[in-house]
């Protein structure tokens, strides 16, 4: 009679396939995409290296291949910085926080209806 513990089940959670409902998709706003993708990776317990390795899969071809070249060998902080810099001209978050946007907003005429 053996006193070995019963075998344990080994479950792995699979990251949703790109394009599946609810998965992040890179369109215009790279900051929003990176935030959502990063949270998805946390939810599915991906390591930093897995997160970086799978990132190009969530981008359209050939953008995904281009992304592979940009981020090769980088850690997540560097990857995020590289991609935000590369796509800053189409990133709504960065544009709305730019000096030009804030100056234009400051100069915009206000009416009584604008008061809260």
C-alpha positions as MATLAB code, in Angstrom:
seq = 'XXXXXXXXXXXXXXXXXXXXXXXXXXXXXXXXXXXXXXXXXXXXXXXXXXXXXXXXXXXXXXXXXXXXXXXXXXXXXXXXXXXXXXXXXXXXXXXXXXXXXXXXXXXXXXXXXXXX';
ca = [
       0.000    0.000    0.000;
       1.432    3.317   -1.108;
       1.213    6.544    0.834;
       1.785    8.801   -2.156;
      -0.493   11.821   -2.466;
      -3.077   11.679   -5.241;
      -1.949   13.192   -8.537;
      -2.731   16.860   -8.840;
      -4.531   18.250  -11.835;
      -2.494   20.760  -13.789;
      -4.624   23.517  -15.235;
      -3.354   26.230  -17.484;
      -5.284   29.305  -18.484;
      -4.953   30.189  -22.131;
      -4.742   33.819  -23.141;
      -7.655   34.712  -25.456;
      -6.813   34.553  -29.120;
      -6.247   37.950  -30.793;
      -9.480   39.258  -32.254;
     -11.615   37.389  -29.720;
     -14.366   39.443  -28.061;
     -12.956   41.485  -25.198;
      -9.319   41.290  -26.250;
      -7.408   44.538  -26.727;
      -6.850   45.676  -30.278;
      -4.355   48.257  -31.438;
      -6.108   50.916  -33.455;
      -5.193   54.555  -32.952;
      -4.561   54.825  -29.235;
      -1.381   52.948  -28.270;
      -1.559   53.976  -24.593;
      -5.046   52.525  -24.177;
      -4.025   49.373  -26.041;
      -0.933   48.864  -23.863;
      -2.912   49.440  -20.657;
      -5.588   46.937  -21.673;
      -3.067   44.399  -22.966;
      -1.012   44.682  -19.788;
      -4.084   44.123  -17.613;
      -5.076   41.106  -19.740;
      -1.613   39.639  -19.144;
      -1.934   40.228  -15.385;
      -5.369   38.580  -15.387;
      -3.937   35.526  -17.181;
      -0.750   35.505  -15.097;
       1.694   35.853  -17.956;
       5.326   36.490  -17.111;
       6.944   39.640  -18.443;
       8.785   37.661  -21.124;
       5.529   35.965  -22.227;
       3.777   39.335  -22.294;
       6.451   40.783  -24.565;
       6.663   37.673  -26.758;
       2.884   37.618  -27.394;
       2.390   41.358  -27.902;
       2.978   41.319  -31.689;
       0.177   38.737  -32.040;
      -2.290   41.408  -30.927;
      -1.269   43.724  -33.759;
      -2.282   43.424  -37.413;
       0.166   42.076  -39.967;
       2.599   43.643  -40.931;
       2.483   45.917  -37.872;
       3.030   42.897  -35.628;
       6.232   41.985  -37.446;
       7.408   45.592  -37.278;
       6.678   45.576  -33.541;
       8.791   42.418  -33.100;
      11.778   44.269  -34.498;
      11.225   47.329  -32.308;
      10.930   45.450  -29.030;
      13.439   42.656  -29.470;
      15.422   42.138  -26.256;
      13.636   44.887  -24.297;
      11.868   44.691  -20.946;
       8.219   45.788  -20.551;
       9.014   49.345  -19.397;
      11.220   49.861  -22.442;
       8.695   48.181  -24.774;
       5.947   50.503  -23.546;
       8.190   53.542  -23.971;
       9.297   52.513  -27.480;
       5.740   51.934  -28.696;
       4.363   55.133  -27.143;
       7.162   57.113  -28.786;
       6.689   55.352  -32.142;
       2.926   55.990  -32.269;
       2.687   59.274  -30.348;
       1.235   61.219  -33.274;
      -1.903   59.032  -33.303;
      -2.190   58.419  -29.555;
      -5.197   60.245  -28.134;
      -3.872   60.072  -24.563;
      -0.559   61.659  -25.483;
      -2.132   64.232  -27.801;
      -4.614   65.361  -25.144;
      -1.768   65.794  -22.667;
       0.437   67.724  -25.066;
       1.255   71.377  -24.535;
      -0.335   72.272  -27.887;
      -3.661   70.657  -26.971;
      -3.742   72.226  -23.525;
      -2.850   75.671  -24.923;
      -5.623   75.387  -27.520;
      -8.076   74.300  -24.836;
      -7.046   77.211  -22.637;
      -7.666   79.708  -25.478;
     -11.087   78.287  -26.331;
     -13.941   80.710  -25.628;
     -16.263   79.748  -22.804;
     -19.938   80.518  -22.299;
     -22.253   80.317  -19.292;
     -23.435   76.939  -20.598;
     -19.898   75.578  -20.117;
     -20.077   76.192  -16.357;
     -20.777   73.184  -14.241;
];
